[in-house]
Amino acid sequence: MTTSTNPMHYLENPPDWPAGYAAWLPSRLASIRSVGYTLVDLARRGLLDDEAVAHFTQQTLLADFAWRVLWVSDEKMPDAESLASQFQYAEGFLIFIHGWVGSGEIWEDLPALVLKRNPKLIALVPDVNGFGGTPFKPSLPPIDKCDPPANMRAIELWLDILGIRQTNYPHKRPFIFIGHSMGGASLFFLNSQNWHPRESGRIALAPALLLNDRQRQRLYKTLGTGIRISRLSDTIDHFVERIIAPRLIATLAGSGSSLRVRTQHKRVFDNTPEGVIAQTFAAMGQLEAQFDKGEWLDFVTFLGDQDVLVGLQPTLDLLLSINFKREQIRVVPGDHYFFSVGGAAEKHGRNRALVIEDILSMQTAMSSVLQG
C-alpha cells in the first residue's frame, strides 16, 4: 500500500485478526491481494473474542460469517505484521454487500478496480445472511432474520467485532457501503445513530426496496411460498429444481450479467437450503418500513432502466417520496447487473466507471470533513 512518509493511523494498535486468514484467494488484477476469513475460525484460534462471536450468533442465528479482504500491495506474500498495519493506516473501508441467492463473488473485479484507483483503501466483501460461507443455523430461519434490516444489523455487528472503528479515537475515516439488489435495500436500514457524521456512506445499486411495488411483492411472496412447499414433496421439489430454478437464476442474473455471475448464482442456489431461499424471497415480499424524511447524506442510488426485478418507476417514486434528491439518483442503461464486469457484460463499462467515480468522490468528500 502506498503511504506518505508519516501516514496517519486510525487505530491505537493494529488488530490481531488479519493475521488469521484461512486462505489466499486469487485475483485477476496485478498488485491486488485477497484473503478469506470466517468468524468461527478466528474465534477458535483466539484472534477474536469468543463472547462477542457467540453474541453475534445469538442475535443473527448465523452459524458462521465469511468475508474476503482485498488491498493493494507490491509484496507477493505480505507477512502478518504488514497485513495488520494495513488496517491501522488505511484511509477508508469499502464494504460490498451482495444480494439474494448470491455471494461476495458476484462483485467480480469491481472492488479491485476501485482499489487500483486509490490504493489507500481496503475492501471487505462478505457473504451475507444464509448464503455462501455465511449459513444459518436453522434450515428454515425466521423471516425477520432474512430481510434487509437483518442483513444490515449483521453487517454492523460484524464490523463491531472486527474492531476497525474506534469511536473514542481522535482520527476517523470513512466506511462506504456498496450494496446490490437486496444488499442495496439493506443500506436503507443502517443505524446512522451508531456513526459519526460523515463517517458512513452508502451507494445502492438496483436496491430491491419494494415497499410500494405490490406487483413484485406478490411475486416474491409466491416464490417463497412455492419453494417452501416444495420441501414437502419430491415431485414438486423436482419441478422446482429442474424447471423453476434455471428460470429463476436467469431472471435474477439478467441478460446483462456475465457467465461468472450466472454460474455463481446457480452454485449458491444449489448449495443453499430451500428453507433459506424461501424465507429470503418471502421477506422481500412482505417487507414494510417507515423512513424519516430527513436528509440522506452521503447516499447515492443507481437504477437500471431495463431491470425487471427492481421496477424503475416504482423505485423512483419511492426514493422521491422519502426525500431523496434527484441528484442522488442515477438511471443508467441496463438490467439488474448493469455494472457486471466479465464476458459480454463489458458493454457496461461506462456504468462501472460512474459507480467507481461516485465511490471515490464520496470517500474524498467524507475524508476531507473527517480529517478537517
N, C-alpha and C positions, 0 to 999 in steps of 0.2 A: 504494500500500500504506500502511495506517495504521501509523504508528510513534510511539513515545514521543519526548520531547524529546532524550534521549540513548540511542538504541537500541543494544543490544549487537551487536557484529559478531562473526561466527563464522569469518571468513576474514581473514587478514592483508591480502590485497588482493583486489579483485573479479576474477573470471575474465574473460578476453578473449572467449571463445567466444560468450556470449549475444548479442553484437552481430552475429553472423554468421548470423542466421536466414534460412532460404531463402524463407519466405513467411509472411504474416499469415494466420491461419485464422479462419473465422467462429465466433462464439459467440452463443448464443441468449439469454444472460443478461447484463443490464446490468453494466458495470464489469469483466467478465471479459475478460482479454486472452489471446490464444493465438497462438503462433508455432511454426513447424516447423523441424527441423534434421535433418541426416544427418552421420554421422561423416566419410564420404569428402569431402563438400563442405567441412566445416570444416577438414580436414587440407589440402585443396587450396588453401584460402585462407590457410593459415598460422596458423589460430586454434587448432589442436590439434597436438600433437606427432606428426609423421609416423611415427616409430618405434613409438610407443605404439599408433597405429591399425593399423599393419602387424602388430604382435604380436597385437592383438585379432583381426584377420582370420585369422592363422595358427592361433590357438587355437580359434576358433569355426567356421571355414570360411564365415563370412558375408561376402558381397560388400559389404554396407553395413549401417548400423543407423540407423533413423529414429525420431524421437520428437517429441512436442509438449510445449511448456511452457505452463502456464496459471497466471495470477496475477491479482490484483485491482489495478486502477489506475484513477484518475479521468482520467488522460491518455489521449486517443484514440490518439495515436501516440507512445509514450514513446521518448526518444532512447536511443542505445546506452549512455550512462553510467548513466542511471536504470535501464535494464533490468539491467545488470550489478550494480548496487547491490542489487537485489532478492535476488540470490544471496548477497551478503555479510551481509545483515541479516535474512533470513527466519528465522523461529523453528523451522522444520522443513520436511521434504520428504515428500510423498506420492507413492509410485511405484505406478501402476496397471498391472498385468500381465494382459493378456488371455489367452484360452485358444486351443485348436486351431482352425485354419481361420478365424481372426478377425484383428482389428487393434485398435489403440487406439480406433477409432471405436465399438466395442461398448459402451463405458462411457457413451455419450451424455452427459448433463449431470451425471452423478454427481460427477466431480471438481470441477466448478464449484459444485455445491451445497454441497460441503464448504468450499470457499474462501469462499463467501459468508458462512458461519458464522464462519470465522476467516481474515480477510484477511492475516494474518501468515505464512501458509503458501504454499508453491509446490507445484504438482502437475506431475509428469513422467509422461508417458503414452507409453511406447514401443510400437513394433511388434516382436514377438519372433520368435525363430528361424524363418526361412523364409517369413514372412507379411507382407503389406502392403509397407511400404518397407524391409523387412529380409530380402532374399533370400539364399539360399545361393549360393555359387559353383558347386558341382556340382548338377546337376538330380536326382541320386539321392545325397543325402548319407548318411553313415554313421548308423545308428540312434542311436549314442551321442552324436551332435550334435543330435538331435531330441527327446530325452527331457527330463523336468522338471529333473533335475540340470544338464543342459547349458543349459537356459533360465536357471537361476539363476546359473550361472557367467558367462554372457554379460552378465546384468544387473549383476553385481558388477564385472566388468571394465570395463564401460561407465561405471559410476559412478566408478571409479578414474581413468579418463581425463578425466572432466569436472572433477575436482579440487574438488568442492564439499564434500568432507570433508578436513580437515587433522588427521591423527591426533595431531600434536605441538602443536596449538594449544590454549590453555587452555580455551576455551569449546566445548562440544559441544551438538548439537541432535539431535532425533530424526529418524530416517528410518523411515517406516512404509510397508510394502509391502502393497498390497491386490491379491490375485490371484483370478482367476476360473477355474474348471474346471482345465485343465492349468496355467494360471498360478497357481492356488491350490495345486495339488500341488507346483509348483516351490518354494513358500515353505518347505516342509519340508526343503529342501536348502541353505538359506542357511548359509554358513560362519560360525557365530557367533564363532569364534576371531578373525575379522578385525574384530570390532566391540567397542567398549567396552560394559560392562554398561549396559543400559537405553538404548542408542543406536539399536538396531534393533527395530522392532515388526512384527507380521505379522497380517493379517486375511485369512483364506482363505474365499472364497465358493464353495460347491459344489466343493470340491477333488476332482479326478479322480485320487485316490490309490487305485488299485485293487489294492493288494498282497494282500488276502485275498478278493478278489471274482473267483473263477476264471471264472464265467459271463461277466462283462463283459470280462475279459481275453481270453477266447477270441473274443468278438465283435470286439474291436478288432484282434486278430491277423488274423482272417478278412477284415475290411475292408481292412487294409493289404495283405494278400496279393492280394486281388481287384483293388484299384486298381493295384497294381504290375504284375499280369499284363495288365491292360487296355492298358498301354503297348505291348504286343507284338502287338495285334490290333485292326484298325479296327472289326471287328464288336463285340467286347467293349467297346472304348472308347466306341462309340456307345451301347451299353447302359448303361454307367456314367454317361455324360453326360446321357442323356435319362430314364433310369429311376431309377438308384441315387442320383445326385447330388441331385435335388429331395427325395427321401425322406430322405436323409441330412441335408440342410440343415434340413428341417422338424423332424427329431428332435433335431438339435444345438441349434437355437434354442429349441425347445419352444413350446407354445401361449401361454406367458406372455410371450414376448418381443415387442418392438414391430416394426412393419414396417421401421423403420430398421435394426434389428439383423438381421432376416432378410435384408434387401437387402444389407447389408454382408457377411454370411456368404456369400451367393451370389456377390457380386463377387470376394471373396477366393478362393473355391473356383475360380472361372473363370480367375483370373489367377495361380494358383499351379501350378508344375509337378506333375504327378501323382506323380512320384517323391517329392517333399517331403511331399505329403499322405499317401502310402502309408507312408513311413517314420515319420511322426509317429504315425499310428494304430498301427502295429506297435510303436513304442516304448512307447506306453501299455499295450499288451497284454502286454509281456514285462518291464516294469519290476520289478526286485527291489531291496529295500533293507532294511537293519537299522538301527533307530534306538536310540540310548541312551535308557534310560527315566529320563531326568533331568527337570528342571523345564522346561516350555515357557513361559518367562516372556514376557509381552507378546505373547501369541498367542491369537487368537480365531478360531473356525471357525463358519461359517453353513452349514446344510444345508436344502434344500427338501424338504418331506415328500412331494412328488409327482415328484421328479426321477428320470426313467427312465435318465439317463446315469450318474448317481452314486447308487448304491443307498444308501438311508438307513441300514438296519440294518448292512450290512457296514462302512460307513464309521464308524458309531458304535462298533461293536465294535473296529475298528482303532484309533481315537483313544483309547479307554479302555485298550486293551492297551499303548499306548506312553506311558501316564501323563498323558494329558490329563485335567484336572479337569472335572467336569460343568458347572461354572460357566463354563468356557471354550468351551462348545458351545451354539450357538443353533439350534434347529429351528424353522423358520418355514414358513407355508403357501406353496406354490408349487412350480414345477418348476425347470429348470436356470437360468432367468433370473428368479428370484423378486424381483430388485431392479430390473428393467428400467424405464426412465423413460417412454418415449414411448407414444402411442396407447392401445390398450386396456390396456396394462400399468400404467396409472395405479392400478389396484387394488392394486398393490404398494407404495403409499405408506408404509404402516406398516413394511414390511420395510426400505425405504430409510432411513426415519428411524432405525431401530435400527442399521443399518450406519453411518450418519453419526455417531450418538451414540457408538458404540464407537470410531470413528476419532478423534474429538475428545477423548474421555475418555482414550484411550491416549496421545495426544500431550501432554495436560496432565499426566498422571501421570509420563510419562517426562521431560518438561521440568523438572518440579519436582525430580526427582532429579539430573538432569544439571547443573542450574544452582544446586543447593542446596549 
